[in-house]
Amino acid sequence: MGNQLGRRLLLLAVLLLAFALRLHRLEAQSFWNDEGNSARLSERPIPLIIEGTASDVHPPLYYLLLRGWREGVGETEFGLRAFSLFVGLGTVAVTMALGKRLYPVGRGKGSNWGMLLAGLVTAVSPPLIYYSQETRMYALLAFLAVLSTWLLRLAIDDLRLTIDDLRLTIGYALVVTAGLYTHYFFPAVVLGHGLYVGGLAGYAWFRSRPRTRLPLRLFGFWLLAVAAAGLAYLPWLPIFWRQTGGRVGGGGSPVAFLREAGGWLVGGETLPAAQVVWPLWAALALLLLAVMRQRAHARRRAHLLLPLLLLLTPLTFMFASGATQPQYFKFLGVTVPFLALLMVGGVAPWRRGVDGALAVLLLLVVLWGSGRSLHNLYANPAYVRADYRGIAARIVAENHPNAGIILDAPNQWEVFTYYYADAQRVYPLPLGQPQPERLATQLADIAARHDRLYAIFWGEAQRDPERLVERWLDEHAFKATDEWYQDVRFVTYAVPAVAATEMETVTAVPFGPHIILNGYTVRDTTLLPGDIIQITLFWQTDAPLQQRYKIFLHLVDEDGGLPVAQRDSEPGGGLNLTTIWTPGEVVIDNHGILIPADTPPGQYTLLLGLYDIADATARLPIATAVGVVDALPLAEVVVR
């Protein structure tokens, strides 16, 4: 009785650990792009969700479930992510139940260390925790994979053609149907089940004397359930085929793929390659120990075969489809519970001696890697997701009365408008295939309505590969800030009332041996904090330039100390590099400097210079009437 109570307390402790790790800092980070899509899509009525996912790369079930969930818990980041949290907790619980089926041996009456260890490894698994904290379908995908496998194992263990078997068949068919309607990768799980059942039935048929119908029952159960799931999926099958394309192709080196995918399975998104080496080798060693320990027992080999096939089949499926890039590894969440079960097979049943101690040591190395990865997930800024929440909060805090926001690429609209309520001022571009003339007209129309523009760049390499939006803005507006919010770039532009095409101040100042500043225009030299100084520079070179140079514009006070505001950029907003300048051709170069909101009133000097992009201290000498300097005064600016 005491042993049974102790075991239950240990299992409860594992579940509480899994819950705590998934709950910790659940809402600390902003929604990133795909999470915003989930949040906004789940707002729609059910017919519109189905219509929207018919043209999306994911089936509708997750969004339908999320819609029902948000009705009860609300639409906050915490509330929407909590759905994945509890689904992820279910994955740990069902993996423990499956571990009890696969490793029913332990020390002491009623104990089951295989169940406990399977729960522990999945409870701290970095990829499972990562996607249990994300408003996407990948936690649900892993849960349905392990739940369907557990039901399959139950049916196989208890197959007697009774009414209970029929219930298991129906339950398995429903879960498989749910998996198919959750993600287009779920057929890999069904294929793994088919290989397992077919192998088990074939083995039972050839080993049975006399021949029995048990193998036929076994395969018939699975075939009936899959046929029922396929029939339920039939209305969506044309969409599945259209979205997946029915294409199969190579994916590069299988060794490289297995190494990278294995590192992801062990360390997740947040463990760098240099730190995942030892946990990965430890996991592989545990797999080898599991094979060696089960080789002498036919029943144990059959138990080992199930998680092994559910690990190898999705990996093979992914490689054969050509989806071998790291952005697709999240599909492999379906294999993480089975990798955990295989590693547990290297430890359970417990053995004394050197091999038992080695197995425990290897498991500790894997858990150490999980701890390092989770530390990065929770505390390392390098692994923070795109901060749309921070971008929207900054725009609101600046409170410019006439600002517009351009989203390049347009599929940021859902996540950005989740945080920014005034959607009328948000312009997703380009719409459809980017056409230069049409896009220029749209941008000119937007610029005519606003005197400040914010541009948010994410995914533009696919939607706007020629960077037409950014080039137009750099030519017709004044870029004042250019900052990264993780993998999203946030840029601030001032929009002039009239474009500067002529120089207000004519000069012929040489910067180094070949570059000449022909003149410049500085608009509105009396400004308020929060305004943007608008500067147009007119450059020329008398020879091709081999070196890239950056332009610096510093606003310094009367003491000439540290700049109160500055802007460092290559010409043309970083798109018109000095190495591509044509000798003799005038280069019109717009720049903006944002005056910080806390700038004290007073008189300031605007300085201009050029330096080598590789060395900020290597400034080009500037020949002036008073001698050679490294920064040219352009104008006096008064901040009121």
Sequence and secondary structure as in RCSB ss.txt:
>XXXX:A:sequence
MGNQLGRRLLLLAVLLLAFALRLHRLEAQSFWNDEGNSARLSERPIPLIIEGTASDVHPPLYYLLLRGWREGVGE
TEFGLRAFSLFVGLGTVAVTMALGKRLYPVGRGKGSNWGMLLAGLVTAVSPPLIYYSQETRMYALLAFLAVLSTW
LLRLAIDDLRLTIDDLRLTIGYALVVTAGLYTHYFFPAVVLGHGLYVGGLAGYAWFRSRPRTRLPLRLFGFWLLA
VAAAGLAYLPWLPIFWRQTGGRVGGGGSPVAFLREAGGWLVGGETLPAAQVVWPLWAALALLLLAVMRQRAHARR
RAHLLLPLLLLLTPLTFMFASGATQPQYFKFLGVTVPFLALLMVGGVAPWRRGVDGALAVLLLLVVLWGSGRSLH
NLYANPAYVRADYRGIAARIVAENHPNAGIILDAPNQWEVFTYYYADAQRVYPLPLGQPQPERLATQLADIAARH
DRLYAIFWGEAQRDPERLVERWLDEHAFKATDEWYQDVRFVTYAVPAVAATEMETVTAVPFGPHIILNGYTVRDT
TLLPGDIIQITLFWQTDAPLQQRYKIFLHLVDEDGGLPVAQRDSEPGGGLNLTTIWTPGEVVIDNHGILIPADTP
PGQYTLLLGLYDIADATARLPIATAVGVVDALPLAEVVVR
>XXXX:A:secstr
 HHHHHHHHHHHHHHHHHHHHHHTTTTSS   HHHHHHHHHTTS HHHHHHHHHTSSS SHHHHHHHHHHHHH S
SHHHHHHHHHHHHHHHHHHHHHHHHHH    SSTT  HHHHHHHHHHHT HHHHHHHTSSSSHHHHHHHHHHHHH
HHHHHHHT SSSHHHHHHHHHHHHHHHHHHTT TTTHHHHHHHHHHHHHHHHHHHHH SS  SHHHHHHHHHHHH
HHHHHHHHGGGHHHHHHHHTT     S HHHHHHHHHHHHHHGGGS HHHHHHHHHHHHHHHHHHHHHHTT HHH
HHHHHHHHHHHHHHHHHHHHHT  SGGGGGGGGGGHHHHHHHHHHTT S   SHHHHHHHHHHHHHHHHHHHHHH
HHHH GGG    HHHHHHHHHHHT TTEEEEEESGGGHHHHHHH   GGGEEE   SS  HHHHHHHHHHHHHH 
SEEEEEESSHHHH TT HHHHHHHHHSEEEEEEEETTEEEEEEE  SS   S SEEEEEEETTTEEEEEEEEE S
EE TT EEEEEEEEEESS   S EEEEEEEE TT  S SEEEEE TGGGTS GGG  TT  EEEEEEEE  TT  
SEEEEEEEEEEETTEEEEE  EEETTEEESSEEEEEEEE 
